[in-house]
């Protein structure tokens, strides 16, 4: 009986050794993931981007109900219907933001541009959104377009790109760690945003009740863009180098037409 148990235990250990991939990279630590290029910047940027998005998600219907749109105050159910245009703009903005990032391979540049554009849109929506229903819907949709795009891009494509860094390539655990750090930091901002809104409002009434809330959101969107400036500069330098190489290859092809095509060279550069 003991001989049989040893044989069974030895067979099980052998199967476990066969299942292990010798080329698999072990999981990295939390602090090692933080040292990867771009993880800290995108994590902080997502913190502020999610703060803006989730504050609007939870507080926008109440804000629409509290103001007059074309001298008309709408009930809570109609206000919720109006606020859905922010989500419609966010859906379209997320798609366009992802397409631009795929075509340019410049995630930081796309995020910074979208965040910077959303800052004046927040001010225009606050000051001009109550002029009429058309103005309310247009400004709200544009605001959702530009504020939701970076949030969706960072939580999906950016996390995957950072998780495929050369130092951790081949480790699914490392990819999960990077994604968890970025999305977890953003979730903290999503929690703090609505809480700060409730503290700022504090049962106030009147047309200027949400003024400081919009100042908070504008500052958050601006800080989110600032966090990615270093990465944006690196991407601009990379684009400049790519353009110089493309011009050099084009000039060499004109001298010697037998060389490879420019399109094939562009793929090689990318």
ABEGO torsion letter per residue (X at the ends): XAAAAAAAAAAAAAAAAAABBAABBBBBBAAAAAABBGAAAAAAAAAAAAAAAAAAAAAAAAAAAABBBGGBBBBAAAAAAAAAAAAAAAAAAAAAAAAAAAAAGBAAAAAAAAAAAAAAAAAAAAAAAAABAAAAAAAAAAAAAAAAAAAAAAABAAAAAAAABAAABGBAAAAAAAAAAAAAAAAAAAAAAAAAAAAAAGGBBEAAAAAAAAAAAAAAAAAAAAAAAAAAAAAAAAAAAAAAAAAAAAAAAAABAABBBAAAAAAAAX
